[in-house]
């Protein structure tokens, strides 16, 4: 019986979430499985991978073959490195302490890289939010300035309309007074 470590799809349409399962190679994709090792959610950024590393390592050492996608996830989580180191321990090439030191060094550097990526993503999101806020403030200020300019133009036009009307109303009286004095 060939045993595979593979993904089983679940979740709604266009929002898939996958279970990482150990199953007989002949079983259907979403069908019967031997053991569930964890979950994989590609919808988050970065993708969420929750796998029981010890159980996955046990299955790998017992001969289970991971699919390409699961192999990449196990490599990302360090399970394949741990398997490689454990095989070296079993062959006598290195001691268990040396293997543990190498794995911990790799894990600390990997955690730092993941933390850096998460920080970079949150900083980019915050910068984009700040730029959008500044653009909105500039747009609002431009609207306020345009409204003030229209109000000033309306006041100037009203004042200009009143001024000629006042001079026209004064002009006939002045000309009428001028006629009276001449007569």
C-alpha positions in Angstrom: 0.0 0.0 0.0 1.5 3.3 -1.1 0.9 6.1 1.4 0.9 9.8 0.4 1.0 13.0 2.4 -1.3 15.3 0.4 -3.9 18.0 0.5 -7.6 17.5 0.8 -9.7 20.5 -0.2 -12.5 22.0 1.9 -14.0 25.4 2.3 -16.4 27.3 0.0 -16.1 28.2 -3.6 -13.0 30.4 -4.4 -12.0 30.4 -0.7 -10.4 27.0 -0.5 -8.8 25.7 2.7 -6.8 22.5 2.6 -6.2 19.7 5.2 -2.8 18.1 5.1 -3.6 14.4 5.3 -1.9 11.0 5.2 -3.9 8.8 2.8 -3.7 5.7 0.7 -2.6 6.8 -2.8 -5.6 5.0 -4.3 -8.2 7.0 -2.2 -10.0 10.0 -3.7 -8.6 13.4 -3.1 -11.3 14.5 -0.6 -12.1 10.9 0.4 -10.9 8.5 3.1 -7.6 9.3 4.8 -5.5 7.7 7.6 -4.6 10.8 9.6 -5.0 14.5 9.5 -1.6 16.3 10.1 -2.7 19.9 9.8 -4.2 22.7 7.6 -3.1 25.0 4.9 -4.8 28.3 4.1 -3.5 30.0 1.0 -6.0 32.9 1.3 -3.9 34.8 4.0 -0.7 36.8 3.3 1.6 35.0 4.0 -0.1 31.7 3.7 -1.0 29.9 7.0 0.6 26.5 7.4 -0.3 24.6 10.6 1.2 21.1 10.6 2.1 18.7 13.4 5.8 18.5 12.6 6.5 15.4 14.8 3.7 13.3 13.2 4.8 14.4 9.7 8.4 13.5 10.5 7.2 10.1 11.7 5.3 9.4 8.5 8.2 10.6 6.4 10.6 8.3 8.2 8.1 5.4 7.7 8.1 5.9 4.0 5.2 8.2 3.2 5.7 10.2 0.0 4.6 13.8 0.0 3.1 15.5 -3.1 5.0 18.4 -4.6 3.0 21.1 -2.8 3.1 19.3 0.6 6.9 18.8 0.1 7.3 22.5 -0.4 5.3 23.2 2.8 7.2 20.6 4.8 10.5 22.1 3.6 9.2 25.6 4.6 8.4 24.3 8.1 11.8 22.5 8.4 10.4 18.9 8.5 12.5 17.7 5.6 15.6 19.2 7.1 14.9 17.5 10.4 14.4 14.2 8.4 17.7 14.7 6.7 19.5 15.4 10.0 17.8 12.4 11.6 18.9 10.1 8.9 22.5 11.4 9.4 22.1 10.6 13.1 20.9 7.1 12.3 23.8 6.5 10.0 26.3 7.8 12.6 27.5 10.8 10.6 26.5 13.3 13.3 25.3 13.2 16.9 21.8 14.0 18.0 23.1 17.2 19.8 24.8 18.4 16.6 21.6 17.7 14.6 19.5 19.6 17.2 21.9 22.6 17.1 21.8 22.8 13.3 18.0 22.6 13.3 17.7 25.3 15.9 20.1 27.6 14.0 18.0 27.1 10.9 14.8 27.6 12.7 15.9 30.9 14.3 17.0 32.3 10.9 13.8 31.2 9.3 11.7 32.7 12.1 13.6 36.0 11.6 13.0 36.0 7.9 9.2 35.3 8.4 9.0 38.0 11.0 10.8 40.4 8.6 8.3 39.6 5.8 5.3 40.1 8.1 6.8 43.5 9.3 7.4 44.5 5.7 3.8 43.7 4.7 2.3 45.6 7.7 4.6 48.6 7.0 3.6 48.6 3.4 -0.1 48.4 4.3 0.3 51.3 6.8 2.2 53.4 4.3 -0.6 52.9 1.7 -3.2 53.8 4.3 -1.2 57.0 5.2 -0.8 58.0 1.6 -4.6 57.5 1.0 -5.3 59.6 4.0 -3.0 62.4 2.8 -4.5 62.3 -0.7 -8.0 62.5 0.8 -7.0 65.5 3.0 -5.5 67.2 -0.1 -8.7 66.5 -2.1 -10.9 67.9 0.7 -8.7 71.0 1.0 -9.0 71.6 -2.7 -12.8 71.3 -2.5 -12.8 73.8 0.4 -10.6 76.2 -1.6 -12.8 75.9 -4.7 -16.0 76.6 -2.6 -14.3 79.7 -1.0 -13.2 80.9 -4.4 -16.8 80.5 -5.8 -18.2 82.4 -2.7 -15.7 85.2 -3.2 -16.5 85.4 -6.9 -20.2 85.5 -6.1 -19.7 88.3 -3.5 -17.5 90.2 -6.0 -20.1 89.8 -8.7 -22.9 90.9 -6.3 -20.8 93.9 -5.3 -20.1 94.7 -9.0 -23.8 94.4 -9.8 -24.7 96.8 -6.9 -22.1 99.4 -7.8 -23.3 100.1 -11.4 -26.9 100.0 -10.2 -26.0 102.6 -7.5 -24.2 104.8 -10.0 -27.0 104.5 -12.5 -29.6 105.5 -9.9 -27.4 108.4 -8.8 -26.7 109.5 -12.3 -30.4 110.3 -13.3 -30.9 112.3 -10.1 -27.7 114.2 -10.7 -28.7 114.9 -14.3 -32.2 115.9 -13.2 -30.6 118.3 -10.7 -28.3 119.6 -13.3 -31.3 120.3 -15.6 -33.1 122.2 -12.9 -30.1 124.4 -12.3 -29.7 125.2 -15.9 -33.3 126.0 -16.3 
